[in-house]
Amino acid sequence: METLVALRGLTVDFDVGHRVIRALHGVDITVGKGEAVGLVGESGSGKSVTWLAALGLLGPRARVRGSVTLAGQELLGAPARALEAVRGRRIAMIFQDPASALNPVHRIGRQIGEALGLHRGLDGGAARAEARRLLDRVGIADAARRLTDYPHQLSGGMNQRVMIAMALAGEPDMLVADEPTTALDATIQAQILDLLRELRRDGGMSMVLISHDLGVVAENSDRICVMYAGRIVEEAPTAELFAAPRHPYTSGLLAALPDLDGPRRRLVAIPGTVPEPAHLPPGCAFAPRCPVVLPVCATAVPPLESAGPGHRAACVRVRRAVAA
């Protein structure tokens, strides 16, 4: 598969005044043309920071290093004009909270029209007609009237659809969906996920689906990357990851998912929480929570190594299994 976007050795340091804290530790992710990649992990794992850094959307206190390429074009360190041509036009992002991402004092039509003017040069009647078409496409009824509404006049699910319409305004090659269903009830969540699948199928877009819920990405991703404490700890095709997880953290996430079929069982939670970036333990960051920890886990950070065809995991037990 031809690579569309590649993140190599991506690190992020935040200057908090009295010290510098590293939030990402050399993240490597590739997304192929037309591929859907899921990025999962608990809150605080670094999922959103990864893609905000890749798109140059972190504040001035963030120091981003490594490489981010789009179809071979380097984005890190690129001039502002080059990034503006990429954001929205080549890569669009749906933020997890539409209530804060949409401007409360501007009508929906104006906000979509601004995106159309910036990325496709449309204005006036042409922009309004295209904005109406986009609202129709994302399933908002009575689109012509909704263009005159303000965000507070719409439900959470409708605002999320507006965000998707704005993301589609530039006809992007890739869509980054950051927790697109977090604040929605189960019915609306299913509708949004169905909509994203339909848009991918119709437009051939690549997609990165960021979530803390493996169940959400299971049916919407070709490949899944699992993040923990600013690192990728496992990566595999979706079916392979669910059938044979190789990292204890991934196994813990799967054990916390309820089974729809079969006998009832008690869900097993992972003890503890994700450590703060400023207080990472030595060695493997998951070691204090790991049920199969070894003495070596407290002394060295395990690299992300092959655990089978297309499957990688960062765990010393994987290295020992391969060596055996």
N, C-alpha and C positions, 0 to 999 in steps of 0.2 A: 504494500500500500504506500502511495506517495505521501510523504510528510508535508503537512500544511504548517503547523506550528511546533517549534521545538524549544523547550526550556532546558538549559544545560548549566549545572553548577550554580543555580540561582540561590543567592544569599541575600538576606535583608537584615540590616542592623538599624536599630532605633536609638537616636541620641536623646536621652531623657534628662540631659543637663549635667548631672553629676557622674554619669556613666553611660556606656554604650551597651545595649542589650541586643543579642542576636536572636531573631525570631525565626528565620529560615536557615537551614544548614545544608546547602548544596542540593537543591531539588532538581531532579531530572524528570521531565514529562514530555512525551511527544503525542501529537494529535494528527492523525491522518486525514486526508481529504474524504469527507463524507462520514467520518467515524464519530461515534459518541463515546466519550470517556467519562466515567463517573469518578468523582473525587470525594472520598468519604472519611469520616473521623469525627471524634467528639468535638464540641465547641472548644476553641483554643488550640486546635491542632495545627493551624496555619493555612487552612484551605483557602479562605477568602484573601488573605494577605498575598498568597502565591500569585493569584491572577490580578489583583490590584497592582502588585509590583510589576508584573509582566507588561501591563498596559500603561505604566507610568502614572498611576492614580494615587500613589501614596504621597504624603506631605513632604515638606522640605527637610524634616528631621529623619527621614528614612534614607539609608545608604544602600542602594541596590547594586549588586555585582553579579557577574556571570554572563550568560548569553540568552537572549530571547530572539528567535528568528521567525519570520513569517514568509513562507515560500522563499527561504534563503536570505531575506532582507533582515539585517540586524536592527532591532528596535531599542535595545538598551543603549543610552547615550545618543540616540538619534535626536536631531533638532525638533523643536516643538511643532513646526509645520508638518514634518514627516509623520509625527505621532498623530496629529489631528486628522491626517488623511487615512490613518489606519483605524482609529477609534470610531466606532459607529459605522464606518464604511466597509472595512474589511473584517473587523472583529467587534461585535456588539455585546453588551453586558446587561443582563437583567438583574437588578439589585434585589436583595432579600426583603426590603421594606419599601413597598411602593408609596406608602404614606409620606415617607421622608424624601424619596427620590423625585416625586412629582412636585412641581411648584404650586402651592395652594392658592396663589393669587392670579394664576393664569388659567384660562379655559383649556380644556383637553385639546381642542382643535388647534389652538395656537402652539401648544407644546409639540404636538406631532408635526405641525407645519414647519416649526423651527428646524426639526431634525431633517425634514424633507428638503428644506432650502439649503441647509448646510451640506448634506451629503449628495443630493441629486439635483440641486439648482432649481427646484420647483418653487413657484410662488403663486399668489392669487388664486384664481379658480382652479388651476391645475393642482396646486397643493391641497386645496380643500377636497377636491374629488378623490385624490389619492389617499388622503387621510380617512375619508369615509370608506374607501375600499379596504384599507388596512383594518379599520374597526370591524367591518363585515367579516374579514378574513379570520379575525381572532374571536369571532362569535358574539359580538356585542350587538344586541337587537336595537333597532331604531337608531342606526349609527349617525344619521344626519342630525338628529336632535341632540345626541350625546356629545357631539363636537362642541356644543355651546355650554356644556356642563363644566363645573369645577370639580376637582378631585374629591372634595368632601361630600359631593352629591352622589358619589358612586360607592358601591360596596367594595370590600377588600378584594374579592375575586375579580370584580370588573376593573379595579385599578391595576391589578396584576396583568390583566389582559391589555390594558392601555400601555403598560410598560413593555409588553411583548410587541405590541404594534409599533411603538417608538423604536425598539431594537431592530425591527424588520424594515424600518423606513429606509435604511441605507443599503438594503439587499446584501447583507454581510455574507462572507464565506464561512464564518464561525460564530456561534452564539455561546456565550458563557452565562449559564443560568445559576445564580448564586442563591441557594435555598429558595427557589421560586414558589414553594408551597408551604413555608413554615407557619405563616399566620392564618392559614385557611382551614376550613373544616374539611372532613374527609371527602365529601361529595365534590366540593369545588376543587380540592386537591387533585382528585382523579380527572376532572375535566381539564385542568391546566396541563397535566402530564399527557393526556390524550392529544391536546392541542400541540404540544411540543413535538410529539411523535409524528403528527400529521404534517407539521411544517417541515420537519427534517425529510420526510418521505417525499414531499412535493418539491422542495427546493434543493435537496442534495446537500444541505448545510452540514458542516461539522458542528459538534456540540460538546461542551464540557458542562456536566451537571454536578454541582457542588451540593453536598448534603451530609448531615450527620446520621442519616438513616439508610442503611444498606437496602432495606426493603423498597425504598423509593427509587433507587438507581438500578435495582435488579432487572426490571423490565424495560429500562430506557437506555442502557449502556452496552456497548460491545466489549468494553474493557474497563476494569476498575482499578484505581490507585487508592491505597489506604494510607492516610497520613496520621502521624503521631508526633507531637512535640517538634514540629517544624521539619520533619523528615518523611520521605516516602518509606514505609516499612514493608509494603507488599504491593505487587502489581501482577495482574493476571487477567486473561479473558474471563468474562462474567461467569459463565458456566463452570469454568475450572476453579475460580475462587470459591464459589459456593460449595462445590463438590469436594475440594481438597485444599482448604486453607493451610498455609504453611507457617504463618506467624501467630504466636499466641494472642496477640491483640485482635487480629482478624477473627480468630476462633471465639474470642470473648464477645465481639460484636454480634457474631452469628448466634451465639448461645442466648443472647438477649432478645432475639426475634421470636415472637410466638408462632407456633405451627397452626395453620388453618385446618389441616387434616391430622388424623391420628389421635392418640390419647392425650389428655390434658397433662401438662407437666409444669413444674415450677420454673419460672424464668431465672436465669443465673446472671446477676449483675457483676460487672467488673469492679472490684473494690477500689476505693480511692478516686482521685481525679487526675486530669492531665496536669503535669507540673507547670508552673509559670516559667516563661523563658529565662527569667533572671535567676531561677533556682533549680536548674536541671541537675539531676543526680549524675555522678560520674558513670562512665560506661553507657550501657543501654538505658535510655530514658524510661522504658517500660518495665525495667527490672523490679522496682519496688512494688509493682502491681501484678507481676507475672506469676502464674501458678506453677510454672516449670522452670524457675530461675536457676541458673548455675553460678558457681563462684566467679567464673570468668566474665559473666555479664556485668559485674560491677567495676570492671577494669578497662574495658575497651568497647568502643562504639562499633557494632557489627556493620559491615558494608552491605549494600543491596546486591545480592548474588543470585545466580541462576538456580532455580528450584525445579526446572523442567522447561519444556518448550513454551516460550512466551510467558514464563512465570518466574518472578523474582521475589525474594524475601530477604529482609535484613535481620537474621537471627542466627546465632552460633549453632543452633541445632540443625539448621538447614545445611550449613557447611559440613557438619559431622556426618549427616545423612548422605550427602553427595560423596564425601570421601570414602564412606563405607561401601 
